[in-house]
Amino acid sequence: RPTIIAGNGVRLSRASESLIALAETLSAPVITTASGKGVVAETHPLAGCVMGDFGIEAANRLVGEADLLLAVGTRLAPCDTVKHHRDLVDPSRQKIIQIDIEPRHLGWTMPVDCGLLGDAAATLELLCARATSSRKDGPARVSQAMAKGGFESPECFSKATPMLPQRFVQLLFEALPADVVVTGDAGENRIFLNHHYRVKAPGNFLQPAATGAMGYAIPSAL
């Protein structure tokens, strides 16, 4: 049950295309950290949304059920792993491969079985050229997880007034074309966007992933 965890390093390396190519080869769900949200189109059948403290149930379940984790461009920070919760990421029961261009990130927050030092795009391209798999179960794993706590909730389709935030985010998803970049600010708006907004094209979502980054949305849009 291989699963890929993608962080902001994928965005900085412009490695989205290589990431999806490897995920399709391995039939592996792609989960993102909060800072990595939007590095893949979340309408892709292998996209499993955001994990961690600010993530959704389906993404955390897919990570927790994996027996192999490929972490790309992420240091697996405490907020990404729910303070290193063993039901999510556990080196004693999961094989962990970590790709990062910063040597201090490899095995920094938890032990890994294999650390690959290098640019995300270049390393993923090398792996994709060598990887083979007969697996086809990735999309089914994602859809099963999403059915029990995914992007859509009953509130997304509620007719209640005043309008619920979940409904507003669902309408944004339905109305905005794929080439629109959405930026989130610090606060509850970011939680609703993380949970319910599906990015339609890689790179078209920006949000603060640290603490207290008030006023982030407008300058990041600029």
Backbone torsions as a table, in degrees:
resi	resn	phi	psi	omega
1	ARG	NA	71.9	179.8
2	PRO	-71.6	142.5	177.6
3	THR	-141.3	139.1	-179.6
4	ILE	-103.0	134.3	172.7
5	ILE	-111.2	118.9	-176.3
6	ALA	-111.5	131.7	179.7
7	GLY	-112.7	-169.4	-177.1
8	ASN	-64.5	-22.1	176.8
9	GLY	-60.0	-28.1	175.6
10	VAL	-66.0	-41.1	178.6
11	ARG	-64.5	-48.4	-176.7
12	LEU	-64.0	-31.3	179.8
13	SER	-87.1	-6.2	-174.7
14	ARG	55.3	48.4	-172.1
15	ALA	-103.7	14.0	-174.8
16	SER	-59.6	-42.9	-178.1
17	GLU	-65.0	-42.6	178.7
18	SER	-66.3	-36.5	179.7
19	LEU	-63.3	-47.9	-179.4
20	ILE	-66.2	-36.6	178.4
21	ALA	-61.0	-43.6	178.5
22	LEU	-68.6	-41.3	179.5
23	ALA	-60.5	-40.8	179.1
24	GLU	-68.6	-37.0	177.6
25	THR	-63.0	-41.8	-177.3
26	LEU	-89.4	-8.2	-172.0
27	SER	51.7	49.8	-175.3
28	ALA	-109.4	128.9	173.0
29	PRO	-57.7	146.4	177.2
30	VAL	-112.2	114.1	176.6
31	ILE	-106.8	145.0	178.9
32	THR	-116.0	155.8	166.8
33	THR	-76.2	172.6	178.8
34	ALA	-60.1	-43.0	-179.9
35	SER	-74.2	-15.9	178.5
36	GLY	-93.3	-4.4	-178.9
37	LYS	-55.9	131.0	179.6
38	GLY	96.5	-2.2	178.5
39	VAL	-73.7	-17.2	171.5
40	VAL	-130.5	155.1	175.4
41	ALA	-67.4	124.8	-176.9
42	GLU	-82.7	6.4	170.8
43	THR	-93.3	-4.9	178.6
44	HIS	-70.5	142.6	-177.4
45	PRO	-63.5	-14.6	177.7
46	LEU	-99.7	-0.7	-177.2
47	ALA	-81.6	127.8	-176.3
48	GLY	-118.6	14.4	173.8
49	CYS	73.5	-161.7	-169.5
50	VAL	-93.4	138.8	177.3
51	MET	-101.9	174.3	169.8
52	GLY	93.4	-162.7	-178.1
53	ASP	-55.3	-38.5	-176.2
54	PHE	-102.4	13.5	-174.8
55	GLY	-93.5	-170.2	-179.3
56	ILE	-111.6	161.2	-176.4
57	GLU	-58.4	-42.3	-176.5
58	ALA	-62.0	-43.3	-179.3
59	ALA	-65.0	-45.4	179.1
60	ASN	-63.1	-36.0	178.4
61	ARG	-65.8	-43.6	-179.6
62	LEU	-62.5	-39.0	177.6
63	VAL	-68.2	-44.8	-177.2
64	GLY	-65.9	-29.6	-179.1
65	GLU	-86.4	-6.2	-176.8
66	ALA	-73.2	148.7	171.6
67	ASP	-104.9	-12.3	174.8
68	LEU	-136.8	126.1	177.8
69	LEU	-115.6	127.9	173.4
70	LEU	-109.4	105.1	-177.8
71	ALA	-96.7	119.5	-174.4
72	VAL	-118.7	120.8	175.5
73	GLY	64.5	32.9	176.9
74	THR	-143.0	142.5	176.7
75	ARG	-92.2	5.3	179.8
76	LEU	56.6	60.0	-177.4
77	ALA	-67.6	161.1	-179.3
78	PRO	-54.3	-37.8	-179.8
79	CYS	-70.1	-21.3	178.4
80	ASP	-81.9	-27.6	-174.9
81	THR	-111.5	16.0	-177.3
82	VAL	52.4	57.0	179.6
83	LYS	58.1	40.7	178.7
84	HIS	60.8	42.3	179.9
85	HIS	-66.7	129.7	-174.3
86	ARG	-68.3	-20.9	175.6
87	ASP	-73.2	-14.6	-178.1
88	LEU	-101.0	-66.0	178.7
89	VAL	-124.4	122.9	-175.0
90	ASP	-141.8	103.9	-178.7
91	PRO	-60.6	-18.8	-179.0
92	SER	-77.8	-17.9	179.8
93	ARG	-125.9	-5.2	-179.8
94	GLN	-125.1	139.6	169.2
95	LYS	-79.9	133.9	-177.6
96	ILE	-124.7	124.4	173.2
97	ILE	-113.0	129.2	-177.2
98	GLN	-123.2	128.9	177.1
99	ILE	-111.6	125.0	177.4
100	ASP	-157.2	147.4	179.4
101	ILE	-82.8	-16.4	179.4
102	GLU	-98.0	113.5	-175.3
103	PRO	-60.0	-30.0	-178.8
104	ARG	-70.1	-18.2	179.8
105	HIS	-78.2	-23.8	-175.2
106	LEU	-69.7	114.3	-179.5
107	GLY	69.0	18.8	-175.4
108	TRP	-71.5	-51.5	-174.5
109	THR	-90.0	-21.4	176.6
110	MET	-161.1	155.9	-178.6
111	PRO	-66.4	145.7	177.0
112	VAL	-124.8	153.6	179.3
113	ASP	-78.3	-30.1	-179.0
114	CYS	-149.9	122.0	175.7
115	GLY	-107.4	125.0	-179.6
116	LEU	-110.9	110.5	-177.9
117	LEU	-86.6	116.2	179.2
118	GLY	169.3	168.4	174.7
119	ASP	-61.6	138.0	-174.7
120	ALA	-59.7	-48.9	-176.7
121	ALA	-63.4	-46.5	-178.3
122	ALA	-64.1	-41.9	-179.0
123	THR	-68.6	-41.8	178.6
124	LEU	-63.6	-37.8	178.0
125	GLU	-63.4	-40.9	177.7
126	LEU	-64.7	-42.8	178.9
127	LEU	-65.0	-42.0	-178.0
128	CYS	-64.2	-34.5	179.7
129	ALA	-67.0	-24.6	-176.2
130	ARG	-106.2	-18.1	-172.7
131	ALA	-77.3	141.6	172.7
132	THR	-138.0	148.1	177.9
133	SER	-162.9	145.3	175.5
134	SER	-101.6	5.9	-178.0
135	ARG	-68.1	144.6	176.9
136	LYS	-136.3	9.7	-169.3
137	ASP	-91.0	-1.7	-176.3
138	GLY	-57.0	-52.9	179.7
139	PRO	-58.7	-37.1	179.2
140	ALA	-67.3	-38.4	177.2
141	ARG	-61.6	-41.4	179.8
142	VAL	-66.6	-47.6	-176.6
143	SER	-65.0	-36.0	178.0
144	GLN	-66.0	-41.8	178.5
145	ALA	-66.8	-41.7	-178.5
146	MET	-65.0	-28.5	179.8
147	ALA	-68.1	-17.1	-176.8
148	LYS	-113.1	19.7	178.8
149	GLY	145.7	56.4	-175.9
150	GLY	-105.3	-150.6	-176.4
151	PHE	-62.5	-41.1	-172.8
152	GLU	-94.8	134.2	175.1
153	SER	-128.5	164.9	177.7
154	PRO	-54.9	-32.4	-179.8
155	GLU	-64.8	-24.7	179.6
156	CYS	-64.4	-20.9	-175.7
157	PHE	-120.9	14.3	-179.5
158	SER	-70.3	142.9	176.4
159	LYS	-97.1	10.4	-176.1
160	ALA	-63.7	150.4	173.2
161	THR	-125.9	141.3	-4.5
162	PRO	-61.7	157.2	-174.0
163	MET	-61.4	136.2	177.4
164	LEU	-74.9	148.7	179.0
165	PRO	-57.1	-37.9	-179.5
166	GLN	-62.4	-38.6	178.5
167	ARG	-67.3	-40.1	178.9
168	PHE	-62.3	-43.4	179.9
169	VAL	-66.2	-38.9	177.4
170	GLN	-61.8	-40.7	178.3
171	LEU	-66.3	-35.9	174.2
172	LEU	-59.3	-46.8	180.0
173	PHE	-60.3	-42.7	-177.9
174	GLU	-70.2	-32.7	-171.2
175	ALA	-91.9	-33.0	-172.1
176	LEU	-80.4	137.0	174.9
177	PRO	-71.2	166.5	-172.5
178	ALA	-66.8	-24.0	-174.5
179	ASP	-90.1	5.9	178.6
180	VAL	-83.0	132.5	175.4
181	VAL	-92.7	125.0	178.6
182	VAL	-103.8	133.4	177.1
183	THR	-119.0	138.4	178.8
184	GLY	-109.2	156.0	177.9
185	ASP	-108.3	173.6	174.6
186	ALA	-66.3	150.5	178.1
187	GLY	112.7	-170.5	-173.9
188	GLU	-64.9	-27.9	179.0
189	ASN	-56.2	-37.0	-179.2
190	ARG	-66.7	-36.7	178.9
191	ILE	-64.4	-45.6	179.7
192	PHE	-64.5	-38.9	177.8
193	LEU	-66.3	-42.5	177.4
194	ASN	-57.8	-43.3	-172.6
195	HIS	-80.1	-33.1	-166.8
196	HIS	-125.3	-15.2	179.0
197	TYR	-90.5	125.4	179.3
198	ARG	-101.0	114.9	179.7
199	VAL	-69.1	129.7	-172.9
200	LYS	-92.9	-15.0	179.7
201	ALA	-146.5	143.3	-178.1
202	PRO	-57.9	138.4	175.7
203	GLY	86.7	0.8	-172.7
204	ASN	-102.2	34.2	174.2
205	PHE	-150.8	131.2	178.9
206	LEU	-133.1	135.4	177.8
207	GLN	-152.6	157.5	174.3
208	PRO	-75.4	137.2	-179.3
209	ALA	-112.9	-0.7	177.2
210	ALA	-99.8	-165.8	-175.7
211	THR	-100.7	133.9	170.1
212	GLY	74.5	26.5	-178.5
213	ALA	-85.3	62.7	-177.0
214	MET	-66.9	142.2	179.1
215	GLY	77.6	22.0	-175.8
216	TYR	-74.7	-35.2	-165.7
217	ALA	-61.7	-46.5	-175.0
218	ILE	-68.6	-50.0	178.2
219	PRO	-64.5	-31.4	178.0
220	SER	-70.3	-31.9	174.6
221	ALA	-65.6	-40.2	177.7
222	LEU	-65.6	NA	NA
